[in-house]
């Protein structure tokens, strides 16, 4: 229904024409989500969900102030849209003036050209059916069956912005000032675990906008090798020894510190970054940016108001370089908005997402080959702050600690609770590998010390 941008624009403009408010914004999200969950050598559950969600915001200028109301629903019929507009109008009348409201953006306020994200939609992926998904799942189950290994996980295909948690996301947004933006992606994902009854466990995940981008056979082969590593009853502490953080662990650390790069957090003066904009705090080999249209991500290039999402460098070669601003904050600070107003107005302050850390060369296996000794941390569970003002964090290693000796993985030790200083880690990055997509971020494996 909203795959074609012209049809989507006409549908949203019908809502705008029906509104009698001084300013109106309408957005729609949803699509189709299909998933197979598997375990015990069989498909356990098939999920098929279709949903469209519409949200309307109306604003009335009264005596120099704006009364703002919002309403949302799933009925896209003419009657449903009329009820939605009435509900939004009634909300505006009851809520009173909104002192933080800023007039909706005009297309001429920013460069109209958005980055090309056409590869985010793949016709073949959009047509994938249950039989194809089952064959992909079999690529995981059959090799494990032959080796008497257990496995489980899920394989999913998403068309539009509807995700596995039934969040509708955002496909298109339009307002009464003439702005219209549209993004209708496809997405395929495999996430699985492989367990050896006598050894350990390994997991893998891969996401792509095309089903052809998922190299399931290679992922299964690597995971089987990891799962068959022998177990050791005890293991050394990761402290004061070389540690290889796999991309998932590195991405988790970046996502933990990301909220500190908002203007709201920085201006509070209480965080680790207070008054440190422009200072070099970390290794010169570290660069981190917000980059939703990075080739490995190709995510929505505009925010909940249709404003283009900017490519913002947060850390540039170890130097604190940038912050994220809402439109309100940008107006007060006389800077350009970052383009991260959330789809839902309930989220008051944007948090950086689609983080990209610079990568160099080498896979996890390549970096292991350079280590004389050390440990590998695949993932971090329950990552949290011990002291947020100094960026002292704690976590539990997940999937065991893999021991490395003379460039080879030799065994898996039990998980441990660890505490570490993130500034110290980011200051001492000995080696950085090739960055890959991990969830909604891009991160490389790194060798450092905790």
C-alpha positions as CSV (number, residue, x, y, z in Angstrom):
1,X,0.0,0.0,0.0
2,X,2.8,2.4,0.9
3,X,5.5,0.8,-1.2
4,X,5.0,3.3,-4.0
5,X,6.0,6.8,-2.9
6,X,3.4,8.5,-5.1
7,X,0.6,6.4,-3.7
8,X,1.9,7.1,-0.2
9,X,2.1,10.8,-0.8
10,X,-1.4,11.0,-2.1
11,X,-2.7,9.0,0.9
12,X,-1.0,11.3,3.4
13,X,-2.1,14.4,1.5
14,X,-5.8,13.3,1.8
15,X,-5.3,13.5,5.6
16,X,-3.7,17.0,5.3
17,X,-6.5,18.3,3.1
18,X,-9.1,17.0,5.6
19,X,-7.4,18.8,8.6
20,X,-8.6,22.3,9.6
21,X,-5.6,23.0,11.9
22,X,-3.1,25.7,11.2
23,X,-0.3,23.1,11.0
24,X,-0.7,19.3,10.5
25,X,1.8,16.5,10.3
26,X,0.9,12.9,9.4
27,X,3.1,9.9,9.5
28,X,2.5,6.2,8.7
29,X,4.5,3.1,9.5
30,X,4.1,-0.6,9.3
31,X,4.4,-3.3,6.6
32,X,4.8,-7.1,6.8
33,X,6.9,-9.2,9.1
34,X,7.5,-12.9,8.6
35,X,9.6,-15.1,10.9
36,X,10.4,-18.8,11.6
37,X,11.6,-19.8,15.0
38,X,13.4,-23.1,15.3
39,X,14.9,-25.4,17.8
40,X,15.2,-29.1,18.6
41,X,15.8,-29.8,14.9
42,X,12.4,-28.4,13.9
43,X,10.5,-25.3,13.1
44,X,8.7,-24.3,16.3
45,X,6.7,-21.3,15.3
46,X,5.8,-19.4,12.2
47,X,4.9,-15.7,12.5
48,X,3.1,-13.6,9.9
49,X,2.1,-10.1,10.8
50,X,0.7,-7.2,8.7
51,X,0.1,-3.8,10.3
52,X,-0.3,-0.2,9.3
53,X,-0.2,2.6,11.9
54,X,-1.0,6.2,11.3
55,X,-0.2,9.2,13.6
56,X,-1.6,12.7,13.3
57,X,-0.3,15.9,14.9
58,X,-2.4,19.1,14.7
59,X,-1.4,22.5,15.9
60,X,-3.6,25.6,16.3
61,X,-2.1,29.1,16.8
62,X,-4.1,31.0,19.4
63,X,-3.0,34.3,20.8
64,X,0.6,33.8,19.8
65,X,0.8,30.3,21.3
66,X,0.4,26.8,19.9
67,X,-2.1,24.3,21.1
68,X,-0.9,20.9,20.0
69,X,-2.8,17.6,19.9
70,X,-1.8,14.1,18.7
71,X,-3.7,10.9,17.9
72,X,-2.8,7.6,16.5
73,X,-4.6,4.5,15.2
74,X,-4.7,1.7,12.6
75,X,-7.8,2.5,10.7
76,X,-6.8,4.1,7.3
77,X,-10.3,4.4,5.9
78,X,-11.8,7.9,5.4
79,X,-14.0,7.4,8.4
80,X,-11.0,6.3,10.5
81,X,-8.9,9.3,9.4
82,X,-11.8,11.7,10.3
83,X,-12.1,10.2,13.8
84,X,-8.3,10.5,14.2
85,X,-8.4,14.2,13.3
86,X,-11.2,14.9,15.7
87,X,-9.4,13.1,18.5
88,X,-6.2,15.1,17.8
89,X,-8.2,18.4,17.7
90,X,-9.9,17.5,21.0
91,X,-6.5,16.7,22.5
92,X,-5.2,20.1,21.4
93,X,-8.2,21.9,23.0
94,X,-7.7,20.1,26.3
95,X,-3.9,20.1,26.6
96,X,-3.3,23.8,26.5
97,X,-0.3,25.7,25.0
98,X,2.9,23.8,24.2
99,X,5.8,26.1,25.0
100,X,8.3,23.9,23.2
101,X,6.5,23.6,19.9
102,X,8.3,24.8,16.8
103,X,6.6,25.4,13.5
104,X,6.9,22.3,11.2
105,X,9.8,22.3,8.8
106,X,9.5,23.5,5.2
107,X,11.3,21.6,2.4
108,X,13.4,24.7,1.7
109,X,14.9,24.8,5.1
110,X,17.4,22.1,4.2
111,X,19.0,20.5,1.2
112,X,16.3,18.6,-0.5
113,X,18.6,15.8,-1.8
114,X,18.8,12.9,0.5
115,X,21.5,10.1,0.3
116,X,20.6,7.3,-2.1
117,X,19.2,4.4,-0.1
118,X,17.4,2.7,-3.0
119,X,19.4,-0.5,-2.3
120,X,17.6,-0.8,1.0
121,X,14.6,-2.2,-0.9
122,X,15.0,-5.5,-2.7
123,X,12.1,-6.9,-4.8
124,X,13.3,-10.5,-4.4
125,X,13.3,-10.2,-0.6
126,X,9.9,-8.6,-0.7
127,X,8.5,-11.7,-2.5
128,X,10.1,-14.2,-0.1
129,X,7.6,-16.8,1.1
130,X,7.5,-19.4,3.9
131,X,9.2,-22.2,1.8
132,X,12.2,-20.0,1.2
133,X,12.5,-19.2,4.9
134,X,12.3,-22.9,5.8
135,X,15.1,-23.8,3.4
136,X,17.3,-21.1,5.0
137,X,16.5,-22.5,8.4
138,X,17.5,-26.0,7.2
139,X,20.9,-24.6,6.4
140,X,21.4,-24.3,10.1
141,X,19.6,-27.4,11.3
142,X,21.1,-30.0,9.0
143,X,24.8,-29.4,9.6
144,X,24.1,-29.4,13.4
145,X,22.1,-32.7,13.1
146,X,25.0,-34.4,11.3
147,X,27.4,-33.5,14.1
148,X,24.9,-34.2,16.9
149,X,24.9,-30.5,18.0
150,X,21.8,-28.6,19.2
151,X,20.7,-25.3,17.6
152,X,18.0,-22.8,17.7
153,X,17.2,-19.3,16.6
154,X,15.0,-17.4,14.1
155,X,15.0,-16.3,10.5
156,X,13.0,-13.3,9.6
157,X,12.1,-11.1,6.6
158,X,10.7,-7.6,7.0
159,X,9.0,-5.5,4.3
160,X,8.4,-1.9,5.4
161,X,9.2,-0.7,8.9
162,X,7.3,-3.2,11.1
163,X,9.8,-5.1,13.3
164,X,9.8,-8.2,15.4
165,X,8.5,-6.4,18.5
166,X,5.4,-5.1,16.5
167,X,6.8,-1.6,16.5
168,X,5.4,0.1,13.4
169,X,8.3,2.4,12.8
170,X,8.1,5.0,10.0
171,X,7.6,4.6,6.3
172,X,6.4,8.1,5.3
173,X,5.8,11.5,6.8
174,X,4.2,14.7,5.3
175,X,3.1,18.0,6.7
176,X,1.0,21.0,5.7
177,X,4.1,23.0,4.8
178,X,4.7,20.8,1.7
179,X,7.3,18.4,3.2
180,X,7.1,14.7,2.2
181,X,9.6,11.9,2.9
182,X,9.4,8.2,2.1
183,X,11.4,5.1,2.9
184,X,10.2,1.5,2.3
185,X,13.0,-1.0,3.1
186,X,13.3,-4.7,3.1
187,X,15.4,-6.6,5.6
188,X,16.4,-10.2,6.2
189,X,17.9,-11.5,9.5
190,X,19.3,-14.8,10.8
191,X,20.2,-15.2,14.5
192,X,21.0,-18.5,16.0
193,X,22.9,-20.4,18.6
194,X,24.8,-23.8,18.4
195,X,25.4,-25.9,21.4
196,X,27.7,-28.8,21.9
197,X,26.6,-31.2,24.7
198,X,30.3,-31.8,25.6
199,X,31.8,-28.4,24.8
200,X,30.5,-24.9,24.6
201,X,28.0,-22.7,22.8
202,X,28.4,-20.2,20.0
203,X,26.0,-17.7,18.4
204,X,25.8,-15.7,15.2
205,X,23.7,-13.0,13.7
206,X,23.6,-11.3,10.3
207,X,21.3,-8.6,8.9
208,X,21.0,-7.4,5.3
209,X,18.5,-5.6,3.2
210,X,18.6,-8.5,0.7
211,X,18.3,-12.2,1.5
212,X,21.3,-12.9,-0.8
213,X,23.5,-10.9,1.6
214,X,23.1,-13.5,4.4
215,X,26.0,-16.0,4.2
216,X,24.4,-18.6,6.4
217,X,26.7,-21.5,5.5
218,X,29.8,-19.6,6.4
219,X,28.2,-18.4,9.7
220,X,27.3,-21.9,10.7
221,X,30.7,-23.3,9.9
222,X,32.4,-20.6,12.1
223,X,29.9,-21.2,14.9
224,X,30.4,-24.9,14.9
225,X,34.2,-24.5,15.2
226,X,33.7,-22.2,18.2
227,X,31.0,-24.5,19.8
228,X,33.4,-27.5,19.7
229,X,36.2,-25.8,21.6
230,X,36.9,-27.8,24.8
231,X,35.7,-26.4,28.1
232,X,38.0,-25.5,31.0
233,X,36.8,-25.5,34.6
234,X,38.5,-22.2,35.4
235,X,39.8,-19.2,33.6
236,X,42.0,-16.2,34.1
237,X,40.6,-12.8,34.7
238,X,40.5,-10.5,31.7
239,X,42.1,-7.7,33.7
240,X,45.7,-6.8,32.8
241,X,46.0,-9.1,29.8
242,X,45.2,-8.8,26.1
243,X,41.5,-9.0,25.3
244,X,39.9,-9.3,21.9
245,X,36.4,-7.8,22.0
246,X,34.3,-9.1,19.2
247,X,32.1,-6.7,17.2
248,X,29.0,-7.4,19.3
249,X,30.8,-6.6,22.6
250,X,32.3,-3.4,21.1
251,X,28.9,-2.3,19.7
252,X,27.4,-2.7,23.2
253,X,30.0,-0.4,24.7
254,X,29.4,2.2,22.0
255,X,25.6,2.1,22.6
256,X,26.1,2.5,26.3
257,X,28.1,5.7,26.0
258,X,26.0,7.1,23.1
259,X,23.4,9.0,25.2
260,X,26.3,11.1,26.6
261,X,26.7,12.7,23.2
262,X,23.3,14.5,23.3
263,X,23.3,18.2,23.9
264,X,20.9,17.7,26.8
265,X,23.4,15.4,28.6
266,X,26.4,17.5,27.7
267,X,24.9,20.8,28.8
268,X,23.9,19.3,32.2
269,X,27.6,19.5,33.2
270,X,27.3,16.2,35.2
271,X,28.6,13.6,32.7
272,X,32.0,12.3,31.9
273,X,32.1,14.5,28.7
274,X,31.2,17.8,30.5
275,X,33.3,20.7,29.0
276,X,35.4,18.2,27.0
277,X,34.2,19.0,23.5
278,X,37.3,19.4,21.4
279,X,39.5,17.5,23.8
280,X,41.5,14.4,22.8
281,X,40.5,11.6,25.3
282,X,41.0,8.4,23.4
283,X,43.2,6.6,21.0
284,X,43.9,8.4,17.7
285,X,42.8,5.3,15.9
286,X,39.2,5.7,17.2
287,X,36.5,7.4,15.2
288,X,32.8,7.0,15.9
289,X,30.0,8.6,14.0
290,X,26.2,8.5,13.6
291,X,25.8,7.4,10.0
292,X,22.3,5.9,9.2
293,X,23.0,5.8,5.5
294,X,26.4,4.0,5.8
295,X,26.6,1.3,3.1
296,X,26.3,-1.5,5.8
297,X,23.2,0.1,7.3
298,X,21.2,2.0,4.7
299,X,18.6,3.0,7.3
300,X,15.9,5.7,7.1
301,X,17.6,9.0,6.1
302,X,15.1,11.3,7.8
303,X,13.7,11.6,11.3
304,X,10.2,11.7,12.8
305,X,9.5,15.2,11.4
306,X,11.0,14.4,7.9
307,X,14.2,16.3,8.7
308,X,17.3,14.8,7.1
309,X,19.4,12.8,9.5
310,X,22.9,14.2,9.4
311,X,26.1,12.3,9.4
312,X,27.6,13.4,12.8
313,X,31.1,12.5,13.9
314,X,31.0,12.1,17.7
315,X,34.7,11.1,18.1
316,X,37.2,12.1,15.5
317,X,40.6,10.3,15.9
318,X,40.2,10.2,19.6
319,X,38.8,13.8,19.9
320,X,35.3,14.6,21.2
321,X,33.9,16.2,18.1
322,X,30.1,16.4,18.0
323,X,26.8,16.3,19.7
324,X,23.2,15.5,18.8
325,X,20.7,18.4,18.9
326,X,16.9,18.5,18.7
327,X,15.3,21.3,16.6
328,X,14.5,23.2,19.8
329,X,18.1,22.9,21.1
330,X,19.5,23.7,17.7
331,X,17.5,26.9,17.5
332,X,18.7,28.0,20.9
333,X,22.3,27.2,20.2
334,X,22.1,28.5,16.6
335,X,23.4,25.3,15.0
336,X,21.9,22.9,12.5
337,X,19.5,20.3,13.8
338,X,20.8,16.8,13.8
339,X,17.7,15.2,12.4
340,X,17.0,12.8,15.2
341,X,13.5,13.8,16.4
342,X,11.9,10.5,17.4
343,X,8.9,9.1,15.6
344,X,7.0,9.0,18.9
345,X,6.6,12.3,20.7
346,X,6.7,10.5,24.0
347,X,10.5,10.2,23.6
348,X,11.6,13.6,24.8
349,X,15.3,13.6,23.9
350,X,16.9,11.8,21.0
351,X,19.7,9.3,21.6
352,X,22.3,8.6,19.0
353,X,21.7,5.5,17.1
354,X,23.1,3.8,14.0
355,X,26.6,4.2,15.4
356,X,29.5,3.5,13.1
357,X,33.0,2.9,14.5
358,X,35.9,3.0,12.0
359,X,37.3,-0.4,11.0
360,X,40.6,-1.4,9.5
361,X,41.6,-4.8,8.2
362,X,41.2,-8.3,9.5
363,X,38.4,-10.6,10.8
364,X,38.1,-12.0,14.3
365,X,40.1,-15.0,13.2
366,X,42.8,-12.8,11.6
367,X,43.2,-10.8,14.8
368,X,43.4,-14.0,16.9
369,X,46.3,-15.0,14.7
370,X,48.2,-12.0,15.9
371,X,47.8,-12.7,19.6
372,X,50.5,-14.6,21.5
373,X,48.1,-15.1,24.4
374,X,44.9,-13.5,25.7
375,X,41.1,-13.9,25.9
376,X,38.2,-13.3,23.6
377,X,35.0,-11.7,24.8
378,X,32.2,-12.4,22.3
379,X,29.4,-10.5,24.0
380,X,28.6,-8.5,27.1
381,X,25.5,-9.2,29.1
382,X,23.9,-6.9,31.7
383,X,26.3,-4.0,30.7
384,X,25.7,-1.2,33.1
385,X,27.2,1.8,34.8
386,X,29.0,1.6,38.1
387,X,30.0,5.2,38.0
388,X,28.5,7.1,35.0
389,X,30.5,10.3,35.8
390,X,33.8,8.4,35.2
391,X,32.5,5.9,32.7
392,X,33.3,3.0,35.0
393,X,31.2,0.0,33.8
394,X,30.4,-3.6,34.7
395,X,29.1,-6.5,32.7
396,X,29.0,-10.3,32.6
397,X,30.9,-11.9,29.7
398,X,28.5,-13.9,27.6
399,X,29.1,-17.3,25.9
400,X,32.3,-17.9,27.9
401,X,35.8,-16.5,27.7
402,X,37.7,-18.0,24.8
403,X,41.4,-18.6,25.7
404,X,44.0,-17.8,23.0
405,X,47.5,-19.2,22.9
406,X,50.0,-18.7,20.0
407,X,47.4,-17.4,17.6
408,X,44.9,-20.3,18.2
409,X,41.6,-20.6,20.2
410,X,42.3,-23.4,22.6
411,X,39.5,-23.6,25.1
412,X,36.4,-21.8,26.6
413,X,36.5,-20.7,30.3
414,X,33.3,-19.9,32.4
415,X,31.8,-16.4,32.1
416,X,32.9,-13.8,34.6
417,X,31.6,-10.6,36.1
418,X,34.0,-7.8,35.0
419,X,34.5,-4.2,35.8
420,X,36.4,-1.9,33.5
421,X,37.0,1.7,32.7
422,X,35.7,2.6,29.2
423,X,38.0,5.6,28.8
424,X,41.0,3.4,29.6
425,X,39.8,0.8,27.1
426,X,39.2,3.4,24.3
427,X,42.6,5.0,25.0
428,X,44.5,1.7,24.6
429,X,43.3,0.1,21.3
430,X,46.2,-2.0,20.1
431,X,44.6,-3.4,16.9
432,X,41.3,-2.8,15.1
433,X,39.8,-5.3,12.6
434,X,37.2,-4.9,9.8
435,X,33.9,-3.4,10.9
436,X,30.7,-5.4,10.3
437,X,27.0,-4.7,11.0
438,X,25.9,-5.7,14.5
439,X,22.2,-5.0,15.0
440,X,21.7,-1.3,14.3
441,X,25.4,-0.4,14.6
442,X,28.6,-1.0,12.8
443,X,31.6,-2.1,14.8
444,X,34.9,-3.9,14.4
445,X,36.7,-6.5,16.6
446,X,39.4,-4.8,18.7
447,X,42.3,-5.9,20.7
448,X,42.9,-3.9,23.9
449,X,43.0,-4.3,27.6
450,X,40.4,-4.0,30.3
